[in-house]
């Protein structure tokens, strides 16, 4: 695939941000590594597998995030705390229909949908 897209909640990290409403009620924010943890497999993919996809001299795939959450500020903060931002070429985080995320990713990359691969825990 020319573009590999990842969801965040229960795909790259756990728990889902909506499950942290207790923090919102306490007027605090989630902390990477404490309240939200990266899955070991996600870290391995980002650290090892993705860089090796271009080891044969071909072009490295474009990496994108497509996350539909109402906790946009939290997601953006956690992306920075986990030092993920520099790994991704396109980041689309907002509530709504996931197809809107893909439309924006397609416009940003000029890559047709059939050349994208998407990882998500939801259908």
N, C-alpha and C positions, 0 to 999 in steps of 0.2 A: 504493500500500500504506500501511496505517496504521502498520505496524511494519517496519523494515528491519533485518535481522540479518546480522552479519558474523562469519565465522570469523577467526581470527588468523593461524595458520601458513600461509604460502604464499597468503594472501588479502590481509591488510593488511600483513604483514611477511614477510621471509625472512631466514634459513632457518627450517625447522621447529625448534622448541626441542629435540626429541630429538636433532637433529644436533649439538648443542653439548655432548655428553657429555664431551668433552675438558676443558671448563671445570669441569664437576662433579668430574672426576678431579683437576684442579689446585686444587680447593677455591676456585674463583672464581665470579663471577656474570657473566652477559652484560651488555654495555653497549650501550645504545641508540645507534644511529648508527655503532657500530664492529662489534660482533659480530652485531647484528640491525639490519636496515634496513627502513624503511617503503618500500613500493612507491610510485613517483611517482604512479601512477594512483590508488592508495588515498588518498594525501594530497590529490590534486586533488578526488576525490569528496567527501571530508570537508570540505575548505576551500571548495569552490565549488558543487558540484551539490546537496548536501544542503541548505545554507541557501537555495538558490533554489527548492526544492520548495514552500516556503511563501510565496513572493513574490507569489502571486496572492491572498493573504488567507486561504487555507485553513490548516488546522492543520498545523504541521510534523510530519513523521512521527516516531514514537518510534524511537530507535536502540538496538540491542542487540548484545551480543557473545555468541556461543555457541562456546566452545572446549573441546574435550576433550583435555586434556593432563595428564600426570603432573607437569609442571613448573609447578604453579599459582603458587608464590611468584615464580618468574621471570616468568611472564606478567603477574602483578599489578605487579611492579616495572617491567617494560618499558612497560606501559600508563601508569604514572605518569611515567616518563622521557620518553616520547613526548608527554606531555600529552594523552592521549586520554580519560582518565576523565571529564572535564567534558563531553565530546561525547556520551557514551552514557548513556542512561536506565536500562538494565538490563545487568548484566554477569554472565554465568554461565560460570565456568571451573572445570571439574573433569573427572577421567577418567570414562570410561563411555560410554554410548550417547547420541548426540546428541539423540534424541527426549526424553530426560529434561531436557535444556537447554530445549527448546522448551516442554515442559509447564510448567516454572518461569517462562519468559518469558510464556506465555499467562496464567498465574495472576497475575503481577505487573502485566500491562498490561490484562487483561480484553478483549483483542482476539482474535477467532477466528483460527484458523490460516490460513484462506483469505484473510485480509487481511494476511498477512505475506509478505515477500520475503526470501530467504536467499541470501547469496553465500558460496561455499566452493569450494576447489579440488578437493575430494574428491567422490565420488558421493554 
